[in-house]
Amino acid sequence: MTSHPYRSALVTGASSGIGRAVAQRLVNDGLQVYALGRDAKALDSLARECNVTPIALDLHDTAPLRDLFERVEIDIVVNNAGLLPAIARFNESELADIDGMIDINLRAPLRLAHMALDGMIKRKRGHLFFIGSSAGRFPHPNTAVYGATKAAISMFCDSLRCDLLGTKVRVTEIAPGRVQTSLYRTALGAEGANEKLYDAYRSIQPENIAELIATAIALPDAVDVSRMEVFPTDQAAGGSQIVSVK
């Protein structure tokens, strides 16, 4: 149990990967966690493992969450859900994929933050997390729209801190390099992702990101960890080089 004043958290993309690990960690740290994701079965499985409240929801429509923020004092929001439907040159990308990434990676986190901030500012208590990406900090090929949405999140976090000065609400962006999650499996398939991204490489694990979030939360509320850029030891910060470790 930690001594921070927070009591509840909403974690998006909690069906797997980083979101699932974060939800588990925050429950272990004594928080009431609302675990949001599209996969109802996976959320029910998570609820059996730890005491989360599952919310099966597609973030293309965030309106149903307004009732939750009106009923419950949500102290922490972890905007983790992300979409990368394909690895492709921009001119070869499907328009539906472009719209989907903007909806899930950018529009939904901003709307959730807007919903959360009314109560957080009134209570003078709250912490907003945004899972960005190295793709939003450095150029990566074949992920132009994904990178653009993550770069927008990064600048949004910087500007939001200006707006929130004096409110005691903290904002933290976490911009990781290669994390072993299901994100790239959507674009490459399970076997393709493992072969291209994970086999023979030492990747960051979802639990490592959960540890960073827990650490930022546990710091005194006078301390705001504004941004964490975290990479595998074997990946260059620009993302263009990653080495195989025998």
C-alpha positions as CSV (number, residue, x, y, z in Angstrom):
1,M,0.0,0.0,0.0
2,T,1.2,3.5,-0.8
3,S,0.7,6.8,1.0
4,H,-0.5,8.9,-2.0
5,P,-4.0,10.5,-1.8
6,Y,-5.3,8.7,-4.9
7,R,-8.1,6.1,-4.5
8,S,-9.2,5.2,-8.0
9,A,-7.9,4.8,-11.5
10,L,-9.2,4.3,-15.1
11,V,-6.9,2.4,-17.4
12,T,-7.7,2.1,-21.1
13,G,-6.5,-0.7,-23.3
14,A,-6.5,-3.0,-20.3
15,S,-7.3,-6.2,-22.2
16,S,-3.6,-7.0,-22.8
17,G,-0.1,-5.7,-22.7
18,I,0.8,-2.5,-21.0
19,G,-2.8,-1.7,-19.9
20,R,-3.3,-5.1,-18.3
21,A,0.0,-4.8,-16.4
22,V,-0.8,-1.3,-15.2
23,A,-4.2,-2.3,-14.0
24,Q,-2.8,-5.3,-12.1
25,R,-0.1,-3.1,-10.5
26,L,-2.4,-0.3,-9.4
27,V,-4.8,-2.9,-7.8
28,N,-1.8,-4.3,-6.0
29,D,-1.0,-0.8,-4.8
30,G,-4.4,-0.5,-3.3
31,L,-6.4,1.5,-5.9
32,Q,-9.9,0.7,-7.2
33,V,-9.2,0.2,-10.9
34,Y,-11.7,0.5,-13.8
35,A,-10.2,-1.6,-16.6
36,L,-11.4,-0.5,-20.0
37,G,-10.9,-2.4,-23.3
38,R,-12.7,-3.9,-26.3
39,D,-12.2,-7.6,-25.4
40,A,-14.8,-8.4,-22.8
41,K,-13.5,-12.0,-22.2
42,A,-10.0,-10.7,-21.5
43,L,-11.3,-8.1,-19.1
44,D,-13.4,-10.7,-17.3
45,S,-10.3,-12.9,-17.0
46,L,-8.4,-9.9,-15.6
47,A,-11.2,-9.3,-13.1
48,R,-10.9,-12.9,-11.9
49,E,-7.2,-12.4,-11.4
50,C,-7.4,-9.1,-9.5
51,N,-10.1,-6.8,-8.2
52,V,-10.8,-4.6,-11.2
53,T,-14.1,-3.3,-12.5
54,P,-14.2,-4.3,-16.2
55,I,-15.7,-2.0,-18.8
56,A,-16.0,-3.4,-22.3
57,L,-16.0,-0.4,-24.6
58,D,-14.7,0.8,-28.0
59,L,-13.1,4.1,-27.6
60,H,-14.4,5.3,-31.0
61,D,-17.3,6.4,-28.8
62,T,-16.3,7.8,-25.4
63,A,-19.7,9.2,-24.5
64,P,-20.7,6.3,-22.3
65,L,-17.8,7.1,-20.0
66,R,-19.2,10.5,-19.1
67,D,-21.6,8.8,-16.6
68,L,-18.6,7.1,-14.9
69,F,-16.8,10.4,-14.3
70,E,-20.0,11.9,-12.9
71,R,-20.6,9.0,-10.5
72,V,-17.0,8.1,-9.5
73,E,-14.1,10.3,-8.3
74,I,-11.5,9.1,-10.8
75,D,-8.1,10.2,-9.5
76,I,-5.8,8.7,-12.1
77,V,-6.4,8.2,-15.8
78,V,-3.9,6.1,-17.8
79,N,-4.5,6.7,-21.5
80,N,-2.9,3.6,-22.9
81,A,-5.1,2.3,-25.7
82,G,-3.4,2.6,-29.0
83,L,-4.0,1.5,-32.6
84,L,-1.5,0.6,-35.4
85,P,-3.5,-1.3,-37.9
86,A,-0.8,-1.5,-40.6
87,I,2.8,-0.8,-41.3
88,A,2.8,1.0,-44.6
89,R,4.0,4.1,-46.4
90,F,1.6,7.0,-45.9
91,N,0.5,7.1,-49.6
92,E,-0.4,3.4,-49.4
93,S,-2.3,3.6,-46.2
94,E,-6.1,3.1,-46.1
95,L,-8.1,6.2,-45.2
96,A,-10.1,4.1,-42.6
97,D,-6.8,3.3,-40.9
98,I,-5.8,7.0,-40.8
99,D,-9.1,7.9,-39.2
100,G,-8.9,5.0,-36.8
101,M,-5.5,6.0,-35.5
102,I,-6.6,9.6,-35.0
103,D,-9.7,8.5,-33.2
104,I,-8.0,6.1,-30.8
105,N,-4.6,7.5,-30.4
106,L,-5.5,11.2,-30.2
107,R,-9.2,12.1,-30.0
108,A,-10.1,9.5,-27.3
109,P,-7.3,10.5,-24.9
110,L,-8.1,14.2,-25.2
111,R,-11.8,13.5,-24.6
112,L,-11.1,11.4,-21.6
113,A,-8.8,14.0,-20.2
114,H,-11.5,16.6,-20.7
115,M,-14.0,14.5,-18.8
116,A,-11.6,13.7,-16.0
117,L,-10.3,17.2,-15.4
118,D,-13.5,18.8,-14.2
119,G,-13.5,16.6,-11.0
120,M,-9.7,16.6,-10.6
121,I,-9.5,20.4,-10.6
122,K,-12.4,20.7,-8.2
123,R,-10.8,18.2,-5.8
124,K,-7.2,19.5,-6.4
125,R,-6.2,15.9,-6.9
126,G,-5.4,13.9,-10.0
127,H,-2.8,12.4,-12.3
128,L,-3.2,12.0,-16.1
129,F,-0.9,9.5,-17.9
130,F,-0.5,9.3,-21.6
131,I,1.4,6.4,-23.2
132,G,3.2,8.0,-26.1
133,S,5.9,6.5,-28.2
134,S,9.4,7.0,-29.5
135,A,7.6,7.3,-32.9
136,G,6.3,10.6,-31.6
137,R,9.7,11.8,-30.7
138,F,11.8,10.5,-33.6
139,P,10.9,9.7,-37.2
140,H,10.2,6.1,-38.0
141,P,9.5,4.8,-41.5
142,N,6.1,3.4,-42.5
143,T,4.4,4.8,-39.4
144,A,3.8,8.4,-40.3
145,V,0.2,8.7,-39.0
146,Y,0.9,6.7,-35.9
147,G,3.9,8.9,-35.2
148,A,1.9,12.1,-35.9
149,T,-0.7,11.1,-33.3
150,K,1.9,10.3,-30.7
151,A,3.8,13.6,-31.4
152,A,0.5,15.4,-31.0
153,I,0.0,13.7,-27.6
154,S,3.5,14.8,-26.5
155,M,2.8,18.5,-27.3
156,F,-0.6,18.3,-25.8
157,C,0.9,17.1,-22.5
158,D,3.4,20.0,-22.5
159,S,0.7,22.5,-23.2
160,L,-1.8,20.9,-20.7
161,R,0.7,21.4,-17.9
162,C,0.7,25.1,-18.6
163,D,-3.1,25.1,-18.4
164,L,-3.1,23.2,-15.1
165,L,-0.5,25.2,-13.1
166,G,-1.9,25.7,-9.6
167,T,-4.5,22.9,-9.8
168,K,-2.2,20.2,-8.3
169,V,-3.2,17.9,-11.2
170,R,-0.1,16.2,-12.6
171,V,0.5,15.1,-16.2
172,T,3.0,12.4,-17.2
173,E,3.8,11.2,-20.7
174,I,5.7,7.9,-21.1
175,A,7.3,7.5,-24.5
176,P,8.8,4.0,-24.8
177,G,10.8,2.4,-27.5
178,R,10.1,-1.3,-28.3
179,V,7.7,-2.8,-25.8
180,Q,6.7,-6.5,-26.2
181,T,2.9,-6.0,-26.6
182,S,0.2,-7.0,-29.1
183,L,0.3,-3.6,-30.8
184,Y,2.5,-4.7,-33.7
185,R,0.7,-8.0,-33.9
186,T,-2.2,-6.2,-35.4
187,A,-0.1,-4.9,-38.2
188,L,2.3,-7.8,-38.7
189,G,0.5,-10.8,-37.3
190,A,1.6,-12.8,-34.3
191,E,4.4,-14.7,-36.0
192,G,5.5,-11.7,-38.0
193,A,5.8,-9.5,-35.0
194,N,7.7,-12.1,-33.0
195,E,10.1,-12.7,-35.9
196,K,10.7,-9.1,-36.8
197,L,10.5,-7.4,-33.5
198,Y,11.0,-9.7,-30.5
199,D,12.8,-12.9,-31.4
200,A,16.5,-12.5,-30.5
201,Y,15.9,-9.0,-29.1
202,R,15.6,-7.9,-25.5
203,S,12.4,-5.7,-25.4
204,I,10.8,-3.7,-22.6
205,Q,8.1,-5.7,-20.9
206,P,4.7,-4.3,-20.0
207,E,5.5,-4.7,-16.3
208,N,8.4,-2.3,-16.7
209,I,6.1,0.4,-17.9
210,A,3.7,-0.4,-15.0
211,E,6.6,0.1,-12.6
212,L,7.4,3.5,-14.0
213,I,3.8,4.6,-13.7
214,A,3.6,3.4,-10.1
215,T,6.8,5.2,-9.3
216,A,5.5,8.5,-10.7
217,I,2.3,8.1,-8.7
218,A,4.1,7.4,-5.5
219,L,6.2,10.6,-5.6
220,P,5.0,13.5,-3.5
221,D,2.3,15.5,-5.3
222,A,4.7,18.5,-5.5
223,V,6.8,16.4,-8.0
224,D,5.5,15.9,-11.5
225,V,7.4,13.5,-13.8
226,S,6.6,15.3,-17.0
227,R,8.1,12.8,-19.5
228,M,9.8,9.5,-19.4
229,E,11.6,8.3,-22.6
230,V,12.5,4.7,-22.0
231,F,14.2,2.4,-24.5
232,P,15.5,-1.2,-24.5
233,T,19.2,-1.1,-23.7
234,D,19.9,-2.5,-27.1
235,Q,17.9,0.0,-29.1
236,A,19.2,3.4,-30.2
237,A,17.1,6.3,-29.1
238,G,16.3,7.3,-32.7
239,G,14.7,3.9,-33.2
240,S,16.7,3.1,-36.4
241,Q,19.0,0.6,-34.8
242,I,18.4,-2.3,-32.5
243,V,21.0,-5.1,-32.0
244,S,20.6,-8.8,-31.5
245,V,22.0,-10.1,-28.2
246,K,23.3,-13.6,-28.3
